[in-house]
Amino acid sequence: MPRDYLSIEIDYNVDDRWGDLKHFCRDVHKCWDFDSKVKWELDFRKCRYLGPYVASVLYATWLRSRQLGQHPTVALPTEPRSLDAFCHFSNLKHFLLKKGQADPRHPGNETVPLYQFFDHAYEQTIRILKLVKEHQSLTDDDEITLTSAIHEVCQNIEDHADSPVGGISCARYFSQRRKVRVAVVDMGITIAASLRRNREIGSDVEALELVSRGGITSGIHKHNKGQGISNLVMFVRAMNGTLEIVSGSAVVKCDPQTDKLKTEPLDWRFPGTGVFFTLTVSQADDDTDEHG
């Protein structure tokens, strides 16, 4: 194999949980050497599960690599049927393989497809909120909290990330697991680098600990309140969900089993920031079948 060519086989399932996502990121972090001209290929044909978390990271990585002339290629799985359906409805097939674009209005679609945004992040916030509301009863206060939290996470990308690919988001509902899973990813300057614009910040770990508590922002715009991530943490806890935020070489995790935030360093570096969360849908609200 030529030294300027990188081929990685993803021959395992990548569920929307931290252990699987960390495994995937550790395997593909060489694709994030955006200063090189190494061509790379990711082969998912033996993978039997992937969801919105990996879809968002994969699409953002592919976009950035194409911008830099690295000529990335991806082989997507075609089975089982449910995974092939997700690759279609998420528009992975459309964007990466130039296949037909999915119809988001299809009655069997339970996916908010991959979406690239540089501004007007509120539009994607509404799409994600609509998906959650279809399967989870929300009080007015819950709806306001979730809307503002997702919107501020997306708005942070517009205001602070300096991401050359903008923001990438994707979401999906899983009826058999009664879960709504959401991912928002950028390829920008990390949370720590953004905060360093107006304050002394040490490591990526310190930066994530600060933003998780709330009230800290780079303050570039008057509307920046520094509450988006902390509000999202509170909402995810209330919905018995999980949350992982990866930025640079650190991750902060929220697990309902411990009801504590845990921040830890990573032995690889994410080229930007990824926000990944799952909400649990109560049995009373869940009366639909599994869809693509």
N, C-alpha and C positions, 0 to 999 in steps of 0.2 A: 504494500500500500504506500502511495506517495506520502512524503512527510507533510505535505501541505493539504492532506485530506484526512478528515476525521469521520469515522463511522461508528455509531453507537446503536446497539440493539436494546430496545426496551422490551424484554421478554418476560415481564412480570406485570401484575395488575397495579394500577396507581389509583387507589381509592382517594376520596376527598377527606383525608385525615393527615395529620402532621407526619406520622412515621413514613407513609408512602410518599408524600410530597417531598420530604427531606431526602429520601432515597433517590427520587427522580432528579432533584436539583443537584445532588452530589454527582450523579452520573453525567449530567449535561452541562456542568459548569464550565467545561472547556469550550463549549459553544459560545460562552460569554466573553471570550477573549476578542473583544471588538477592535482591538488595536492591530490584530493580525489579519491576513488575507486567507486564512485557512478555510477551505470549503468543508462543509459538514453535511452528514446525512443522519437522520434519526429514523430508525426502523421500528414501528409499533406493530408489525404484523402478527407477532406472537402474543401481544398484549390482549387481555380479554376484558379489561375494564379501564376506562379513564373518564373523568368528569370535568366540570367547569373549572376546577382549580388548575389542572394540567393544561386544559385547552387554552386558558388565558395566558399562562406562562409560555406555552409553545408558540402561540400566535404572536405575542409580543417579541419573543426571541427571533422568530422567523422574519418579522417586519424589520427589526433593527439590523439583522444580518444582511438582508436584501439591500437596505439603504447603503451599507458599506461594501457592497460588491462581493460578499462571501459565497453567493450562489448556494444557499441552503436547499436541501431537498428533504422531504418527509414521506415515509410510506405509512399510511394509516391502516388500521385493522379493518377487516370486512365482516368479521363475525365475533361474537354472536350477533343475532339480529338487532338486539337492543342497543349494542355498542355502535353498529353500523348506522342505526337511526340517529343516535346522538351525534355522530360525526357529520351527518347530514343536517340535522336541525340546529346544531351549533354553528353551522357554516364552516367548519373545518375543511370539509371537502371542497366547498366553494372557493375559499381563500387560498388553500394550500395546493389543491389539485385541479383547480379551475373547473370543478363540476358544477351542476346546477344549483342555484341559490335556493335556500329553504324559504318556504312561505311561513312567516311568523303567525299568520292567522289560521293556519291549519288546525282543525278542531282537535287533532290528536297530539298537538305540540305542547310540551310542558317545559320548553327551554326558552330562555331569553338569549338569543344568539349573540355570538361574539360581536362586540361593538367597539369601534375605535373613535375616541373623541379627543378633540383639542379644546373645545369650548362647548357650551350648551349641555353641560353634564347633567342638568336637571332632567332632560328627556330620558336618559337612561335610568335615573333614579326612579322615575315614574314607572318605567317598564318593570323594574325589579320589584317595586312596591306592589304593583298589580299582581305579579306572580305570587308574592307572599300572601296577599289578601284573598286570592282565590282558594287558598288552602288553610288559612289561619285566621281565626277571628281576632281582630285587633280593636282595642278601645281607641277612642279619639286621641288620648294622650300617647298610646303606643304608636299609633300611626304617625303622629307628629314627630316623636322621638326617632323612629326608624327612618322617616323621610329626611329629617335634618342630618342624621348621622351618615347615611349613605351619600347624601348630597355633599356634605362637607368632605368626606373621603375623596369623592370625585373632584370637588372644587380644589382640594389641596394639590391635585395633580396639575390642574390648570394654573394655579397661582405659584406653586413652589418647586415642582419637580424638575422643570426644564427637560422634560422627557421628549426626545426626538421622535418618538412614535405616539406621543400623547398618552392617553389612558386606554386600557383594554379591559373590558368587563364581560362577564358571562354568568348566567345563573340557570339553575335547573331544579325542578321539583321531582322527588322520588316517592311515589305513593306507597310502595311496599315497605320502604324504610321510614316513611312519614318524615321526610327531611326536605328543607329548602336550602340549597347550597349556592353561595354567591362568591365571586372572585372579582377583584379590581386590582389591576397590575399596571405599573409603569416601568420604564427603562431610564429613569432620570437620576437625580443626584443624591438620593437617600434622604431620610429624615434628619439624620445628624448633620449632614452638609447644609441642609436648608436652615436648621436652627442656628448654625454657626454664623449666619449672616448678621445676627445681632446679639449673640451671647456666647459665652465660653461653654463648649460641649466637648466632653472627652470622647468616649467610645460610642459605637452604635448601640451597645447595651444601655448606656446611660440615657441616650436620646429616646429609646423606646420606653424606658421606665418613666421618663418625664411626660411624654405625650399620652401615655396610658392613664396617668393621674388627671390630666386635663389642665386647662388654663395656661398652656404654654404654646406659643406660636412664633413664627418668624416675623409676623406683623407687617408683611409687605402691603396688605390691603386693609382698609378699615373694617371690612366685613369678616376678617379672620378673627375668630374667637378662641381657637385652640381647644374646642370642646368636641369635635367630631369623633375622634377615636375613643375618648372617654365615654361619650354618650353611647357609642356602639358597644363598648364593653358592658355597660349597664344593661342595655337592651338584650344583648346575647345572653347574659346571665339570667335575666328575667324569663327568657324563652327557652331556658334549659339547653342552650346551644354551646357551640365551641367556636373559638376565634384564634387565628394565628396571624400575626403581622410580621413579615420578614422585611428587613431593610438593611442593605449592606451585609455585614457579617454578624447579625444578631436576629433573634426572634423573640417575640413576646407571645405567650399562650394563655388562653382563658379556658379552663376546663370546669364544667359544672360539678364534677365529682369532688373537686377540692375547693371550689369557690375562691380560688386565689389566682393572681396573675403571676406567671413565672417567666422571667427573662433570662436568656442564656446566649452565649456566643456560639458561632458556627465555625466549622472548619472549612467552609467555602464561602464565597461572597456573592450575594444576589445583586445584580446590576440595576438597582432601583429599589422599589418598594412594592410588596404584594400584600393585599388585605384579603384574607380568606375566612369566611364564617359560614356556619351551618345552624339553622334554626330547627327546632323540633316541633312538628305539628301534632296537636293533641288528637286523640282518637275521635273525639266528637266532631272535629272539623274535617276529618279525613273520610271522604265518601266517594273517591274517584279511583280509577284504575291506573295502572302503570302506562306511561306514554313515552314517546321519543323526546 
